[in-house]
Amino acid sequence: MTALWAVDAGGTTTSAILPAPDPGAITTHGPINPASAGSDTADHNLRALLHDIAQALDGRPGTGWLATATVDLTTPGTEPDRLRELARHAGLHGSLILSNDALPWLLAPPLHGRGVALVCGTGSGFIAAGDHPRLARVGGCEYLGSDEGSAFDLGMAGLRAAVRAEDGRGPATTIGARLTARHGRPPAELARRLAASAFPKTAVAALAPAVCDAWLDGDEPATALVTAALDELILGVRAAHDRAELTGPWSAAAGGGVLRGCPEMLTELDRRLRNELGAAHVAPITEPVTTVHAALRHTLKDGRLDPPGGPAGTAAWLIDLDPPPPRPRRPAPPPRRPRIGDPPITIGLCLAAWGGSDLTTALQHATETGADTLDLPTDTTTGLLDLNRWSHDDTYRADLRTALTGVDVGCVSNSRDTQLLLGPHGPHTDPVLHGTEQDKHDHALRHARDTIRLAADLGAPHARLMLGVPDLTRWLSWWHSPVTWDDNITTWCERAHPILTLAAEHGVTLLIEPHPKQVAYDRASTRRLLDAAARTEPRATVRICLDLANLAATGHDPVDAVRGWGTDLAAAHAKDLQRWTTTQAPHGAGWSRYGPGPPIRFRALGAGELPWPTIISALLDEDFHGTLYVEHEDALLPREQSVHVSTRLLRDLLPQHAPQGRTW
């Protein structure tokens, strides 16, 4: 039998039904809504909850539904990524449906996907499904844009009424005395303290019971406030009903903390919905998580999740919590000297040059160049594939494998998203992802892990990741300061540890690329980083991919740069370099700077100043038997022409088969 679990995450309280040891028992947890508790507290509470679910499953896969106010009805935003990452970290396996907290009310019996669901808790909102193909939504825009009739709305209105009564600006009310008795402060002081708090929504909502109690005792200002709240709830249901194009008999489901805490208000709402709007039935949602659990059971078909259809199905997202299993691969044999009959050094192509187009177009051009192997980028900025979708969509995963049938993918890479692991985390990286430092770190770690999983799934031996650098200024030691570049290396190892572990588990070699904006930027820093990575995770294989033009741009000899690495050198990027040598500003396209040095720009092979015949000779002398990836960054040539020029030059320089040596 499938182990089921359900979570209802409202604005204030999170309730869960765990699969064991007492199935059906309800447990309570702190809020997981960042708007109510802040990102740090919400993440902490969600981690604890997912850990409890995983512990109850005891290693078994489970099927769940997480209904949360953090999810919009039209798009889940980044919540699936956040949830999937935290769930996997907690050891949770299986699958789940993610939705807004009101959707299960609409899907569970007795509505069965048709009618209006009304939420009146910390916030308020209305959803409806009828004859219109899309789900109708009213309100639900957080407390700055909506939440009329909610606990927050009642609490704030009651607090203001109490302050106005104290000031002599409003009629006398018992609300103030009730607030003072409940919260230990007079209304004016309570208002000032709440206004100074970072996330006041939950605390303001906690004032609503004082208003409801005053209403039940006949307090006139409180009666006016509750009546106004009920008016807003009726108005919201009417709007949702009409937008959903509901015809004929219809029912409503109504619940939330306000209506549970004040049954008399629910009774009055029931009466008005029937009398004013013609509702045939009003189903009270007395325990939301039980309704979520009922909706989950309703979607199971033969023990498997069958996401809901109809209008409601557009607001539910199925998430696979298990990473795809890696394809079995034999360990790579140790490098050896080429022998007669061995293939030559392979020529690869970085598909990032086709960023902004699509994978089909990129693969078509790659085929025309005759490249032996490809570097497949997963960056969100290139748009060639959707790594987030790949991580949880079996159909998309299969389609990608089909698209790459017959294509040799030697490396799967990410140079933009993963750089946010170490930073910088300020506005420099906002074009990749807006958010806090933690948001950017989590985004980078998720994409790094899924890039490795994708490499394993495609049978690619390498994953090349650029993880950023915490502090670019540490290359310049400050007087009497103990801080050195080695502190960057230490931070790299700490944050990259889970990535190294995952790469080892999947049998994927991690490639690091020395670059002026990375922890490894020259021979010395690269060697220290390789040694530190080996100590951090001895099971992982970490090698390097040299970009000789980048090294030359910062003053290093590109020929000497390829020497002395032995088997640590797995790949190299092939492009050329021009340096501006005068004091005047450069003219033309493509010029940039790496620090205080002269302006540089990258060109197709043969169009710059790097001695590629000598570089190839040095690679052959070093017994290099890896891949040279053509990387197009030429601002003067179309990419197709640039790639063909570079590929052709490499083929002319590389031996097509084992040389015979001197024959006389």
C-alpha positions in Angstrom: 0.0 0.0 0.0 1.3 3.5 -0.9 2.5 5.5 2.1 0.6 8.8 2.1 1.4 12.1 3.8 -0.2 15.5 3.6 0.7 19.0 4.6 -1.4 22.2 4.9 0.8 25.3 5.3 -1.3 28.3 6.1 0.0 31.7 7.1 0.4 30.9 10.8 0.4 27.2 11.4 1.5 24.2 9.4 -0.3 20.9 10.0 0.8 17.5 8.7 -0.5 14.0 8.5 2.5 11.6 8.5 2.5 8.1 7.2 3.7 6.5 10.4 3.8 5.6 13.3 0.2 6.7 13.8 -1.3 7.2 10.3 -4.0 9.9 10.4 -2.7 11.7 13.4 -2.2 15.4 12.9 1.0 17.1 13.9 1.6 20.9 14.0 4.7 22.8 12.9 5.8 26.4 12.5 4.9 28.5 9.4 6.8 27.7 6.2 5.5 30.8 4.4 8.3 33.4 4.1 5.8 36.2 3.9 4.7 35.4 7.4 7.9 34.3 9.1 10.8 35.4 6.9 12.9 33.2 4.7 15.3 31.9 7.3 12.6 30.8 9.7 10.4 29.4 7.0 13.2 27.4 5.5 14.1 26.1 9.0 10.6 25.0 9.7 10.2 23.3 6.2 13.5 21.4 6.7 12.3 20.1 10.1 8.9 19.1 8.7 10.5 17.3 5.7 12.9 15.5 8.0 10.0 14.3 10.1 8.2 13.0 7.0 11.4 11.2 5.8 11.9 9.7 9.3 8.3 8.4 9.4 8.8 6.8 5.9 11.9 5.2 7.2 13.5 5.0 3.8 10.4 4.0 1.9 9.1 6.1 -1.0 6.0 8.1 -0.1 3.3 10.0 -1.9 2.3 13.4 -0.6 0.5 16.6 -1.1 1.9 19.9 0.1 -0.6 22.7 0.0 0.9 26.0 0.9 0.0 29.7 0.7 3.5 30.4 -0.8 2.4 28.9 -4.2 0.5 31.0 -6.7 -2.4 29.5 -8.7 -0.9 30.3 -12.1 2.8 29.5 -11.6 4.7 27.8 -8.8 7.6 30.2 -9.2 10.8 28.9 -7.5 8.9 26.9 -4.9 9.3 23.5 -6.6 13.0 24.0 -6.8 13.2 25.1 -3.1 11.0 22.2 -2.0 12.7 19.5 -4.1 16.2 20.6 -2.9 15.1 20.6 0.8 13.2 17.3 0.4 16.1 15.5 -1.2 18.5 16.9 1.5 16.1 15.5 4.1 16.2 12.1 2.5 12.6 12.2 1.3 11.8 9.8 -1.6 8.8 9.4 -3.9 6.6 12.1 -5.4 4.2 14.8 -4.3 1.7 17.3 -5.6 2.4 21.0 -4.8 -0.4 23.5 -4.8 -1.9 26.5 -3.2 -3.4 25.8 0.1 -7.0 26.4 -1.1 -6.9 24.0 -4.1 -7.5 20.7 -2.1 -10.7 22.2 -0.7 -11.9 22.5 -4.3 -10.8 19.0 -5.3 -11.8 17.0 -2.3 -15.3 15.7 -1.8 -17.9 17.1 -1.8 -17.0 19.7 -4.4 -15.0 17.2 -6.6 -13.4 20.0 -8.6 -16.5 22.2 -9.1 -17.6 25.1 -7.0 -16.0 27.9 -4.9 -13.4 27.5 -2.1 -13.2 30.3 0.4 -10.2 30.7 2.7 -10.5 32.9 5.7 -7.4 32.5 7.8 -4.4 34.7 8.5 -5.1 35.9 4.9 -8.1 35.4 2.6 -8.6 34.2 -0.9 -11.1 32.6 -3.2 -10.8 30.1 -6.1 -13.5 28.6 -8.2 -13.8 26.1 -11.0 -16.8 25.9 -13.4 -17.3 26.0 -17.1 -14.4 28.3 -17.8 -11.3 26.3 -18.9 -9.1 28.1 -16.4 -9.3 28.3 -12.6 -10.8 31.6 -11.3 -8.9 33.4 -8.6 -10.0 36.4 -6.5 -7.7 38.0 -3.9 -4.8 36.0 -2.5 -2.3 38.8 -3.1 -0.9 39.0 0.4 -2.0 41.6 2.9 -0.8 44.6 1.0 -3.1 43.9 -2.0 -6.0 41.9 -0.6 -6.8 39.7 2.5 -10.1 41.5 3.1 -12.2 39.7 5.7 -9.2 37.7 7.0 -7.8 37.5 10.5 -5.2 40.1 9.5 -7.9 42.4 8.2 -10.0 42.0 11.3 -7.0 42.3 13.6 -5.8 45.5 12.0 -9.3 47.0 11.9 -9.9 46.1 15.5 -6.5 47.6 16.6 -7.3 50.8 14.8 -10.8 51.0 16.3 -9.3 50.5 19.8 -6.7 53.3 19.2 -9.3 55.6 17.8 -11.6 55.0 20.8 -8.7 55.8 23.2 -7.9 59.0 21.2 -11.5 60.1 21.2 -11.7 59.8 17.4 -14.1 56.9 17.4 -16.9 55.3 19.4 -16.2 53.4 22.6 -15.5 49.7 22.2 -14.5 46.8 24.4 -11.9 45.7 21.8 -9.2 47.7 23.4 -9.7 46.2 26.8 -9.7 42.7 25.3 -6.5 43.4 23.4 -4.8 44.7 26.6 -6.0 41.6 28.6 -4.8 39.2 25.9 -1.5 40.8 24.9 -0.5 42.7 28.0 -0.2 46.2 26.4 -2.6 49.0 25.6 -3.6 49.3 22.0 -1.4 52.3 21.1 1.8 50.6 22.5 0.8 47.3 20.9 0.4 49.1 17.5 3.8 50.7 17.8 5.5 47.4 18.7 3.9 45.5 15.8 4.7 48.2 13.3 8.4 47.9 14.3 8.5 44.1 13.7 9.9 42.8 10.4 7.0 40.4 9.7 3.9 41.6 11.4 1.3 39.7 9.5 0.9 36.7 11.9 1.0 38.9 15.0 -1.7 41.3 13.7 -3.8 38.3 12.7 -3.6 37.1 16.3 -5.6 40.1 17.3 -8.8 39.0 15.4 -10.3 36.9 18.3 -10.6 40.0 20.4 -12.8 41.5 17.6 -14.9 38.3 17.3 -15.4 38.0 21.0 -16.5 41.7 21.2 -19.0 41.0 18.4 -20.5 38.1 20.1 -21.0 40.3 23.2 -22.9 42.8 21.2 -20.2 45.5 20.9 -21.4 47.8 18.1 -18.0 48.8 16.6 -17.0 45.1 16.6 -20.3 44.2 15.0 -19.7 46.7 12.2 -16.2 45.3 11.6 -17.4 41.7 11.5 -20.3 42.6 9.2 -17.8 44.4 6.9 -15.6 41.3 6.9 -18.6 39.1 6.0 -19.5 41.6 3.2 -16.0 41.2 1.8 -16.2 37.4 1.9 -19.6 37.4 0.1 -18.2 39.8 -2.5 -15.2 37.6 -3.0 -17.3 34.4 -3.5 -19.6 36.2 -5.9 -16.6 37.4 -8.0 -15.0 34.0 -8.1 -18.4 32.3 -9.0 -18.9 34.7 -11.9 -15.3 34.5 -13.2 -15.4 30.7 -13.2 -18.7 30.8 -15.2 -20.4 28.5 -12.7 -23.9 27.6 -13.9 -26.6 25.5 -12.2 -26.4 24.2 -8.6 -23.1 24.9 -7.0 -21.4 24.4 -3.6 -18.8 26.1 -1.6 -16.1 25.0 0.8 -15.3 27.5 3.6 -12.6 27.4 6.2 -9.6 29.0 7.8 -8.5 30.0 11.3 -11.1 32.8 11.6 -14.1 30.5 10.8 -12.7 27.7 12.9 -12.1 30.0 15.9 -15.5 31.6 15.6 -18.1 29.1 14.5 -20.8 31.7 14.8 -19.2 33.7 12.0 -19.1 30.6 9.9 -22.9 30.1 10.6 -23.6 33.6 9.5 -21.5 33.2 6.4 -23.3 29.9 5.6 -26.7 31.7 5.9 -25.7 34.6 3.6 -24.1 32.4 1.0 -27.3 30.4 0.7 -29.7 33.4 0.8 -27.7 35.9 -1.2 -25.8 33.8 -3.7 -27.9 30.6 -3.9 -25.3 28.2 -2.8 -26.8 24.7 -2.5 -24.3 23.5 0.1 -21.5 25.0 2.2 -19.0 22.5 3.3 -17.1 23.6 6.5 -13.3 22.9 6.3 -12.7 22.3 10.0 -9.3 20.6 9.6 -7.5 21.7 6.4 -4.9 19.0 6.4 -7.6 16.3 6.6 -9.0 17.8 3.4 -5.6 17.8 1.8 -5.3 14.2 2.7 -8.7 13.5 1.2 -7.8 15.3 -2.0 -4.6 13.2 -2.2 -6.5 10.0 -1.9 -9.0 11.2 -4.6 -6.1 11.7 -7.1 -4.6 8.2 -6.6 -5.2 5.7 -9.4 -3.9 2.2 -8.9 -1.6 3.5 -6.2 -0.1 6.2 -8.4 -0.6 9.9 -8.5 -2.9 11.0 -11.3 -2.8 14.8 -11.2 -6.2 16.4 -11.3 -7.8 17.4 -14.6 -10.1 20.2 -15.5 -9.6 23.8 -14.5 -8.2 22.8 -11.1 -5.5 20.7 -12.8 -3.9 23.9 -14.1 -2.9 24.8 -10.5 -1.3 21.6 -9.3 2.3 20.6 -10.0 3.6 17.0 -9.8 7.2 16.8 -8.3 9.5 13.8 -8.5 11.7 13.8 -5.4 14.0 11.1 -6.6 16.9 12.1 -8.9 17.2 10.0 -12.1 19.4 7.0 -11.6 22.8 7.4 -13.3 23.5 5.2 -16.3 26.0 2.5 -15.4 29.4 3.3 -16.7 32.7 1.6 -16.5 35.5 3.5 -14.8 37.6 5.3 -17.2 40.9 3.5 -18.0 44.1 5.2 -16.8 45.6 7.5 -19.5 48.4 6.0 -21.6 50.6 7.0 -24.5 48.9 7.0 -27.9 49.7 4.0 -30.0 49.3 3.3 -33.7 45.5 2.8 -34.3 44.5 5.0 -31.4 42.1 7.9 -32.1 43.8 11.3 -32.2 43.1 14.1 -29.8 39.4 14.7 -30.1 37.9 18.0 -31.2 34.9 19.2 -29.2 32.5 22.1 -29.6 31.0 24.2 -26.8 27.3 24.6 -27.6 27.1 27.7 -25.5 27.8 29.6 -28.7 24.2 28.8 -29.7 22.7 30.3 -26.5 19.5 32.1 -27.2 18.5 29.7 -30.0 17.4 26.1 -29.2 19.0 22.7 -28.8 17.8 21.4 -32.2 19.5 24.3 -34.0 22.6 23.9 -31.9 22.9 20.2 -32.6 22.3 20.8 -36.3 25.2 23.2 -36.5 27.4 20.9 -34.4 26.8 18.1 -36.9 27.8 20.3 -39.7 31.1 21.2 -38.1 32.0 17.5 -37.7 32.9 17.9 -34.0 33.8 14.6 -32.3 32.1 15.5 -29.0 30.1 18.3 -27.4 30.1 20.4 -24.3 26.4 20.8 -23.3 25.6 23.9 -21.2 22.8 23.8 -18.6 22.9 27.5 -17.8 19.5 29.2 -17.5 21.1 32.1 -19.5 21.6 30.0 -22.6 18.1 28.5 -22.8 19.3 25.3 -24.7 17.6 23.1 -22.1 15.5 23.5 -19.0 17.4 21.8 -16.1 14.7 22.5 -13.6 12.2 20.7 -15.7 14.6 17.9 -16.5 15.1 17.2 -12.8 11.4 16.3 -12.2 9.8 15.6 -15.6 10.3 12.0 -16.8 8.8 12.8 -20.2 11.2 15.8 -20.8 14.1 13.7 -19.6 13.3 11.0 -22.1 12.8 13.6 -24.9 16.3 15.0 -24.2 17.8 11.6 -24.4 16.1 11.1 -27.7 17.3 14.4 -29.1 20.9 13.5 -28.2 20.7 10.0 -29.7 23.9 9.4 -31.7 25.5 12.5 -30.2 28.6 12.1 -28.1 28.3 14.4 -25.1 31.8 14.6 -23.5 31.0 17.3 -20.9 27.9 18.9 -19.3 28.7 22.3 -18.0 27.4 25.3 -16.1 29.3 28.6 -15.9 26.6 31.1 -14.8 24.2 29.6 -12.3 26.8 27.6 -10.4 29.0 30.7 -10.0 26.5 32.0 -7.5 27.7 29.3 -5.1 30.6 31.4 -3.9 29.6 34.7 -5.5 29.9 37.5 -5.8 26.3 37.7 -4.5 25.6 41.4 -5.1 24.2 43.2 -8.2 27.0 41.7 -10.4 25.1 38.4 -10.5 21.5 39.7 -10.4 21.1 39.1 -14.2 21.4 35.4 -13.4 19.1 35.5 -10.3 17.7 38.3 -8.2 17.6 37.5 -4.5 19.5 37.2 -1.2 22.9 35.6 -0.8 21.2 32.5 0.5 18.8 32.4 -2.5 21.7 32.6 -4.9 23.7 30.0 -3.0 20.8 27.6 -3.1 20.2 28.3 -6.8 23.8 27.5 -7.6 24.0 24.3 -5.5 20.8 23.0 -7.1 22.1 23.6 -10.6 25.5 22.2 -9.8 24.0 19.0 -8.5 21.5 18.6 -11.4 24.3 19.3 -13.9 26.2 16.3 -12.5 23.1 14.2 -12.5 22.4 15.1 -16.1 26.0 14.2 -17.0 25.5 10.8 -15.4 22.2 10.3 -17.1 23.7 11.0 -20.5 26.8 9.0 -19.9 29.1 12.1 -20.1 32.4 11.5 -18.3 32.8 15.2 -17.3 30.9 18.0 -15.6 32.6 21.4 -15.9 31.4 23.8 -13.2 32.5 27.4 -12.4 31.7 28.0 -8.7 32.8 31.6 -8.3 35.1 33.2 -5.8 34.3 34.7 -2.4 36.7 37.6 -2.5 38.6 38.6 -5.7 40.8 41.0 -3.8 42.6 38.3 -1.8 45.3 37.9 -4.5 46.7 41.1 -3.1 47.8 40.5 0.5 47.2 43.4 2.9 49.8 44.5 5.3 49.9 42.4 8.5 46.7 40.6 7.5 46.5 36.8 7.9 43.9 36.6 5.1 45.3 35.0 1.9 44.0 33.4 -1.3 44.1 30.1 0.6 41.0 31.3 2.5 39.2 31.3 -0.8 40.3 27.7 -1.4 39.1 26.7 2.0 35.7 28.2 1.3 35.5 26.6 -2.1 36.1 23.2 -0.5 33.5 23.7 2.2 30.7 24.8 -0.2 31.7 22.4 -3.0 31.8 19.3 -0.7 28.3 18.1 -1.5 29.0 18.6 -5.2 32.2 16.6 -4.9 30.4 13.8 -3.0 27.6 13.6 -5.6 30.1 13.5 -8.5 31.9 10.6 -6.8 28.6 8.8 -6.2 27.7 9.2 -9.9 31.1 8.4 -11.3 31.4 11.8 -13.0 34.7 13.7 -13.1 34.5 17.3 -12.1 36.4 19.7 -14.3 37.5 23.1 -12.9 38.5 25.9 -15.3 41.2 28.3 -14.2 39.8 31.8 -14.8 40.4 35.3 -13.5 37.0 35.2 -11.8 37.5 31.8 -10.1 39.3 30.5 -7.1 41.7 28.7 -9.5 43.1 31.4 -11.7 46.8 30.4 -12.4 49.0 27.4 -12.1 49.8 27.8 -8.4 46.2 28.4 -7.2 44.9 25.6 -9.5 47.4 23.1 -8.0 46.5 24.1 -4.5 42.8 23.7 -5.3 43.2 20.3 -6.8 45.2 19.1 -3.7 42.6 20.6 -1.3 39.7 19.0 -3.3 41.4 15.6 -3.0 41.6 16.0 0.7 38.0 17.2 1.0 36.5 14.2 -0.9 39.1 11.5 -1.7 36.5 9.5 -3.7 36.0 12.3 -6.2 38.0 12.8 -9.3 38.7 16.5 -10.0 40.7 17.5 -13.1 41.1 20.7 -15.1 40.0 22.2 -18.3 42.5 24.9 -19.4 41.3 28.0 -21.3 44.6 29.1 -22.8 43.3 32.4 -24.1 42.0 33.4 -20.6 45.4 32.5 -19.1 47.2 34.5 -21.8 44.9 37.4 -21.2 46.3 37.7 -17.7 49.9 37.5 -18.8 50.7 33.8 -18.7 52.6 31.9 -21.4 50.0 29.7 -23.1 52.6 27.2 -24.2 54.1 26.8 -20.8 50.6 26.7 -19.3 49.9 23.2 -20.8 53.0 21.6 -19.5 53.5 19.6 -16.4 49.9 18.7 -15.6 50.1 15.0 -16.5 46.8 13.2 -16.1 45.2 16.2 -14.3 44.7 17.9 -17.6 41.5 16.5 -19.1 40.4 19.2 -21.7 41.2 22.6 -23.0 39.3 25.4 -24.7 40.4 26.5 -28.1 40.1 30.2 -29.1 42.4 33.0 -30.0 43.3 36.3 -28.3 44.1 39.9 -29.4 45.6 42.4 -26.9 45.3 46.1 -27.3 48.8 47.6 -26.9 48.4 51.3 -27.1 47.3 53.7 -24.4 44.3 54.9 -26.4 40.8 53.3 -25.9 40.3 50.3 -28.2 38.1 50.6 -31.3 35.7 47.9 -32.5 33.6 45.2 -31.0 34.3 42.6 -28.3 36.9 44.4 -26.2 37.0 43.9 -22.5 39.4 43.9 -19.5 40.6 41.3 -17.0 41.6 43.6 -14.2 44.2 46.4 -14.7 45.8 44.8 -17.7 45.4 46.0 -21.3 42.1 45.5 -23.1 41.7 42.1 -24.8 39.2 40.4 -27.1 38.7 36.8 -28.2 38.9 35.6 -31.8 38.6 32.5 -33.9 41.7 30.4 -34.1 44.3 32.0 -36.4 42.8 35.5 -36.1 44.7 36.4 -32.9 48.2 36.2 -31.6 48.4 32.9 -29.7 50.9 30.4 -31.2 48.5 27.5 -31.7 50.9 25.3 -33.7 53.4 25.5 -30.8 50.6 24.9 -28.3 49.5 21.8 -30.1 53.1 20.6 -30.3 53.4 21.1 -26.5 50.2 19.2 -25.9 51.4 16.3 -28.0 54.8 16.3 -26.2 52.8 16.1 -22.9 51.0 13.0 -24.1 47.7 14.9 -23.9 44.9 12.6 -25.0 41.9 14.6 -24.1 39.6 17.0 -25.9 40.1 20.5 -27.4 36.7 22.3 -27.2 36.3 25.0 -29.8 34.8 28.0 -27.9 33.3 30.8 -30.1 33.5 34.2 -28.5 34.5 36.2 -31.7 32.6 39.4 -32.0 33.8 40.0 -35.6 32.8 36.7 -37.2 29.4 34.9 -37.3 29.5 31.9 -35.0 29.1 29.4 -37.8 32.1 30.8 -39.7 34.1 31.2 -36.5 33.5 27.6 -35.4 34.3 26.3 -38.9 37.5 28.3 -39.1 38.7 27.1 -35.7 37.7 23.5 -36.2 39.4 23.4 -39.6 42.7 24.8 -38.2 42.7 22.3 -35.4 42.2 19.4 -37.8 45.1 20.7 -39.9 47.4 20.9 -36.8 46.4 17.6 -35.1 47.7 14.2 -36.3 44.9 12.3 -38.0 46.4 9.1 -37.0 49.6 7.9 -35.3 52.7 9.5 -36.9 55.4 7.2 -38.5 58.3 9.3 -37.3 61.5 9.6 -39.4 61.6 7.1 -42.2 65.1 7.8 -43.5 
